[in-house]
């Protein structure tokens, strides 16, 4: 019996605020665009602007690190990404199909 690969779990933040949901949809230019559900605003398009800091953390990988490493980490496992980069990461890890 082959070991089953599990899909990693991710968390997302926009400007330091946790995003309960994100979605990838077709954009007006024919490519993909990332949308995020923001509590006060509803669904917004996340694009590349200086006032939008998009971050993600692979919770599955973060949970495997020793406690000492997690406590010593300055970024606490959060990585900045552009919307396009995040879509690629989610695609390559099997979260998006």
N, C-alpha and C positions, 0 to 999 in steps of 0.2 A: 504494500500500500504506500503510495507516494504521499509525502507531507503536503498538506494543503497550505497554499500561500494565502496569507490574509492581506487585505487591503489596509494600508495605514490610515490612521485617523488624524485629521488636521484641524487646527484652530486658526482663526483669522482675526486680524485687527485692522482697522482703518483709523489712522490718527490716534492710536492707543485705545480705541473703543472696540470691544469684541463684536464680531459680526455673527449673528445667529445662523445666517444662511447666505450662501453665494450661489450664483447661477451663471452659466456660460450660455450665451445665445449668439445668433448670427447678427453681426453688426451691419450698419448701412453700407459699408464699403465691401461687403461680402466676406470679411474675415470674422473672427470671433471677438466678442466683447464680454467683459466681466461685469456682472451686476451684483450688488450687495444689498441685503435688507438691513436698513438702519432704523432702529426703533422709532425715532421721532419723525423720520422722513419717508419711510417706506423704501421701495426699491430705487436705487440710484446706479448710474453707470460709473464704474471706477476707471478713470483714465490717468494718463501721465500728466500730472500737474504738480507744481511745487507744494501745494497745500493738501495733497493726498499722499499720505505715507501708508502704503499697504505692507502688511507683515503676515507671515505664516509661521506656524510651528508644527512639526511632525510629532504629534503627541505619542505615537507608538514608539518612535526612536528615543524621544525624551525620557520616556518611562524606563527604558533599558539602561540609562546612565546611572552610575553610582551616585548616591545622595550627595557626597562630597563635591563631585563635579558639578552637579546642578546648583548647589549652594554657592560655589565659587564662580559660576558663570556670570559675566557682566550683562549679557544679552538675554539670559534665561531661555535660550533656545530659539528666540525669535529671529527670523531672517527677513530682510527687506526684499521686495521683488516688484517688478512692474507687473501690470495685469497680464501682459503677454507671457512673461516668464512664469508666473504662477499657473497659468493655464497649461503651459508646457510641463511643469513639474507634476501637476495633478494628472495629466495625460500619461506621463512616463511612469508614474507610480501605480497606475491602474485605477485611480479614483474616478477619472473620466473615461468613458468608453465611446 
